[in-house]
Amino acid sequence: MEIVRSLAPGIAQRPVVLTMGKFDGLHLGHRQLIGTALSRAHELGFLSAVLTWEPHPNVVLRPDQPPQLLTSLEEKIELIAALGPDVLIVAPFTEATKATGAESYMAQICAALPLRELWVGEGFAMGRGRAGDVPSLMVIGRELGFAVGAVAKVLVGDQPVSASRVRALLTAGDVTRAAVMLDRPFGLRGVVVEGDKRGQKIGFPTANMQIRPNHVLPADGVYACRVHLDGISLPTVTNVGVRPTFDGLRRTVEAHLLDWSGDLYGQSLLVEFLQRLRGEQKFSGIAALVAQIRSDANAARDLLRGML
């Protein structure tokens, strides 16, 4: 997959089937949309291309409400690459982009590559004032020489899959249903940094993870997880929260790798959240906390047995 970071002319010479969107989380709906574009490109013998924006458009559109993201740009690129498009365009989203009308923006795309088909979600809209909805894009396409197709929303049960729905499930602690919509467990990637070492002092050392400040966190609580380290998956109990027993104030993500020891400082870990064990709670003292952590570890071992 070739990665292009602008809409300068010359991205491709062969005809292109393109899909575009924010693709935060790359959930089931995104996968179906990209898969449709890839299938059409294969049928027609054209190149397949995916366009997304950096930063997330809401950073510019709603600066007073910065988005809580499901995936970093690096994670998004990795997930899109696994689907196999020929080209990924990571286009900048700026104040100028915000002010550009849909027809002008599509003209920029057509100047950069020979667009023949554009595939978007049925509720998609782009351009200044979100005027470039599917009917408008069809009119623009007739003028500029490309066809437009729309893919219906994917439903899980009776719920449409969307990034906002996944965020809502995570903030409620429902990592299991979020995983169904994502088609994979929700994951947090971060570098292990030095903490206050309280876990080590009470016999349960934890990897204190440095998470991007604009990344969604699941609800405070304790989770059965798996960590990917050196090519293997390890059972893990992860605490998200402020550690109220120690009168903490700052939310942290701390992963205790079960039946494993070693130095993780400076390493980047991917923690995948498989099931919530309980909410965060304040204990009467260290002994009660240690007893609960031991119970959590046993529950996670039982749950994760056979899942790694």
N, C-alpha and C positions, 0 to 999 in steps of 0.2 A: 504494500500500500504506500503510495506516495503522499506525503503531507505537504500542503501548500498553505502559506499563511497570509495570503492577500488575494485580491481579485484582479491582479494585473493580467493583461492579455497574454495568451499563450499557455494557459494551464493544460489544455488538451487540443489535439488536432482532429481526433476522431469524434464522431457524434457521441453525445453524452446523455445518459439518463441520470437525473439529479434528484436527490431528496434533501430537504433542509429542515432544521429545527434546533431548539435549544438542547434537546437530548440529555437533560440532566437526569442521572440515574440509569439511563439506557434500559428502561423497563420493558415489559412485554409489548406494549403498544409501539414503542420506538423500534423494537426488534422486528415487529411485523411490517412496519413502514419501510425500514431499510431493506428487509428481505424482499418486499415487493419490488422496490426499485432495482435491486440486484437481479431478481428473476427477469424483469423486463429487459434489462441491459443484456442479459445472457440470451434471451429469446431473439433480440434484434441484432445481436453482434456488436453492440455499442459498449462504450466505457461506462462504468458505474461510478458515481461520485456522491459524496455526502458533504453537506455544508453545515457547519455550526459556527457559533460566535464566541469570541473571547474578548472582554469578560462576558459573563452571563448578561443578556440585555437588561435585566432588571437592575443591575448595578448602575446603569446610566439612566434608565427610565424612571426608577424610583430610588434615588440616592438616599432618601430618608428611611427607607425600608430595605436594607441590604438583604439579598436572598440567602437563605440557609440551604446550602447545596448538598445533594446526595453524592456527588462525585466531583473530584478535582478534575482539572483539564487533563492531567496525565492519566488518570483513571478512565476518563471518557475516551481518550484516544486509544488506550489499550483495549477497551471493550468494543469500540467500533472496529478496530483492526481485526479483532477475532471474527467478525462477521464477513470480512473479505472484500470490501469495496476496492476499486482500483485507485481512487483518489479521495483523500479527505482534505477539505478546505476549512481551515480554521480562520475565519474572517474576523478582522477587528470590528468591535462594536463601539462606536464613539458618538460624541454629540452630533457630528456630521451624519453618521448613519441614522441616528434618531430623527434627523430632519429630512431625510431622503424619502421621497415618495416611492410607492411600490413599483410603478412603471419605470422610474429612473434606476431603481436598484436592480430590477430584472434586466434592464438594458446593460448595466455594468456586468452582470453575470454572463449575458449573451456575448458581450465583447471579450470576455475572458475565456469562454469555451463554447463550442458548437452545441448548444442545448437543444435537445429534441423532445424530451419528456421531463416533466417535473411532477414528483409525487409528494404529497403533503397529507397530514392528518385532516379529517373532515372539519375540525374546528380551527384550523390554522389561519392566522392572519399576520401580515407583516407590513412594513413600510410606515411612513408618517401617519399617525392616527389609526394604525392597524386597518388601514383602508384596503390592503391587499388580501382580502379573503378569497375563498376558492372561486366564487363566481367572477370576481374582479380579475383574478389571475388567469382565468380562462379567456377573458376578453383580451388581456395583455398578451397572452400566449398566441392568440390568433394574429395579433399585430407583429409580434417578434419571431414567430415561426416555431413555437413549441406547443405541445399538448400538455394538459394538466389532468392528473388523476388524484382522487382523494380516497384515503383508506379510512374505514370506519373505526371507531374506538373499540378496543379490546375490552371485554367484560370478564371479570372474575366474580362468579355468582351473579348478582345483579348490580355490581359496582363497576363503573368504568375505570380502567387503569389510567392513572395520571401521576405525575411527579408530586402534585399537591396532596393527592390521596396517600401516597407512600409516606410523605412527610408526616401527615396526620397520624397514620398508624404508628410510626416510629415514636413520635412525641407522646403517644399513649402507651408505649412500651410493647406494642404488639409486633414484635420482630418476625413472628411466624407468618402472619398474614402479609406483612410487607415483603417477605421473601417470595411468596407466591406471585405477587405483582411484579417483582423485580426479576423473577425466574432464576434467582440465586440468593444466598443469604446476604443481608445487608452487611457491609464491611466498613471498618475504619482503618485507615493506614496512617501510621505516624512513627516518628523517631522516638526511641526510648531515651528519656532524660532522667537525671537524678531527681528523686523526690525527697521526702522527709525520712524515708526508710523505716517508717512505723511498722509496715508489714513484715519486714525482715526481723524486727525486734520481737514480734509476737509469733514468729515461726511460719509466716506465710508471705514470703517476699513477692513483691509485685513489680511488673514493668510499668512504669509511669509514662504514658504515651503523650507526646506533644501533637495535638490535633490542630489542624487549620482552624482559625477562629470562626470562619463562615461555614463550617461543615455541620450538618445536622447531627445531633447526638440523640440516641434513644432516651426514653424517659429514665430518670434516676432509678437505680435498682441494681440487682445482681443477675447476671446472665450466664447461661452455659454457652460457651463459644469454642471455636477452634482457631488456632494460630498457625499460620504458615511460616515455617522457619527451616532454612537449609533444605528445601525440597520435601519436607515432611509436614504432616498436620498433627498438631498436639492439642489434647483436650485442655480447656482453659476455663477458669471462672473469672469473670470480668465485672468490676464494680464501676458504675457510672454515678457520679454524684458528688456531694460536698463533704462526705464522711462526718455526719452529725455527732457521732460518739466523741470525736475529737474537736467538735465545735468548728468544723471547717466552713469556709465561705466560698471558695472557688471550686467550680465543677471540674472534676478530673476523670480520666479514664485509666483504670489500673487493672492490669491483667495478671492473674496468678496462673502460671503454667503448671499443670498438675503433674506430679511425679517427674519433674525435670529440674535441673539446676545448671547454672552457668551465668556468664556475664553477657547481658544484652545491651548495655549502654552504647548508644550511638547507632544501633541497628534499626532498620526500618521494618516494622511488623505490620502484617495484615491480620486484623482480628475480625472474624466473621461471627455474627450474633445469631445463634440458633434457637434459643428459647429463654424467656424471662423466668427466673426462679422465684423472685420476690421483689417487692419494692424496697427502697432504702429506708432504714429505720435507725433510731438512736437506741443504744443499749445502755444498761445501767452501769456497766464497767467493762474492763478488758476481758475478764473471764467469760462473761456472757457473749461478747463479741467473738472471741476465739471459738467458743462452742458452736455458734451459728455459722462461722466460716467453715468449720470442719463439716458441719451438716451440709452446707452448700456444696462443698467439694465432693462429698459422697454422692449427692444428688446429681451433680454434673457428670461424674464418672458413670453412673448408671444410665443417664440419658444419652451420653455420647458413645457408649459402648456400641461398636458396630457402625458408627456414623463417620469414622475417620478413614 
